[in-house]
Amino acid sequence: MTHLFTEFDDLSGLKKQYHYQDGKLIERTEQYVEPILDYAAALRNAEEYKRQGIKNSLWHAAVIPPIVALKWLNEHGFNMMTASAKEVARFIERNPDYHYLKTTTGRIA
């Protein structure tokens, strides 16, 4: 496998590595998500944040890192970029493996 180049996006933390093997271009994407998931957990435990969001009709339901959106597309065929907010919320509720992305303890869909 021949490494061609690496891209890094400072804003999202996405790192993409491009390789060439057997006449095929291979892309590998990684993202350090611990700070993002810590942020989601902190919001999930902040009752006042939830109350203010509901009061102002801006309930923040989830934090979804780009690498998770890519995983959904590759493993489940679900494209959150073209889905409505309600469809994304339903997808998270239907898949308990992704409840860690929620910023609230209640149901979101």
HELIX and SHEET records of a PDB file:
HELIX    1   1 GLU A   34  ARG A   44  1                                  11    
HELIX    2   2 GLU A   47  LYS A   55  1                                   9    
HELIX    3   3 PRO A   66  LYS A   71  1                                   6    
HELIX    4   4 TRP A   72  HIS A   76  3                                   5    
HELIX    5   5 ALA A   85  ARG A   94  1                                  10    
HELIX    6   6 PRO A   96  LEU A  101  5                                   6    
SHEET    1   A 3 THR A   2  PHE A   8  0                                        
SHEET    2   A 3 LEU A  14  GLN A  21 -1                                        
SHEET    3   A 3 LYS A  24  GLN A  31 -1                                        
END                                                                             
